[in-house]
Amino acid sequence: MRIAAGMTTEYAAGLLGVPRTNVPNMESGRSGISPDRVRTLAGNYGCTDRELVEALATMAGNRKKGWWEAYRGQLRDDFLDIAELEWHAQRLRIATTVHLPGLLQTEERARALFAAVIPPLPQADIGLRTAHRIDRQQVLDRPEPPALDVIIHEAALRMEFGGPAVAKRQLEHLLRTSERDSVTVRVIPFKAGGFPGAGQSVIYAEAAVDRLDTVQLDSTHGSEFIDTEAQLGKYRAQLDATEAVALDPQASRDFIRTLANNL
């Protein structure tokens, strides 16, 4: 809002009557900000989008520490950021091609994945990362969990991380989870051919207002978070196109069940 208003941090701080460093500290999350201050800043910046302002004020008033804080200092910050992103999302749209979404992995599958990291991780770190991944699944058990719409390519379903027995139990777990009211799983079979974003794993987190949506992408160097309007539009279109070539939920369950029975 400040940048859109063409206002410097010095000028913004002057309007608030605070030191200049307070503004970048609030913007970066290094210091807290109250709902009233969010509204004051929005007024100073001339923002008339009341829906956005109130969504931000609600976020500012909800500063309770989440379960992921227990891992701070033990895991990279982006691990914690993903957990927090999922926890506060209204809806999660996920598309994967090689790995199953972390929210749907078994402990065995997660452990096998982390054991394949380069350079190799110590056993203690593998255990820590695995525990965090499984803890992320708490969001599915909330009284009002976010809607979870998942698109999984056949390649990810056929990957036997940990061996055939682990893969079979993983597929059975996926089937059970897909029966939840809040979870929808769709499969893209090999025969569907090409589709947009085939080489990416994408988490699109929808917020209370679409201006606060966020996309999370995986890379070998860690997570990347995207929230510009142009990029969000691109990934919404990509997910819509990907979903269009996927099987419907019932056909997807039948497909997964067949794969599991053949292991």
Secondary structure, DSSP 8 states (H G I E B T S, - for coil): -TTTTT--HHHHHHHHTS-TTHHHHHHHTSS---HHHHHHHHHHTT---HHHHHHHHHHHH-----GGGGGBTTB-HHHHHHHHHHHH-SEEEEEESSS--GGG--HHHHHHHHHT-SS---HHHHHHHHHHHHHGGGGGGSSS--EEEEEEEHHHHH--TT-HHHHHHHHHHHHHHHTSTTEEEEEE-GGG---TTTT--EEEEE-SSGGG-EEEEEETTEEEEE--HHHHHHHHHHHHHHHHTS--HHHHHHHHHHHHHT-
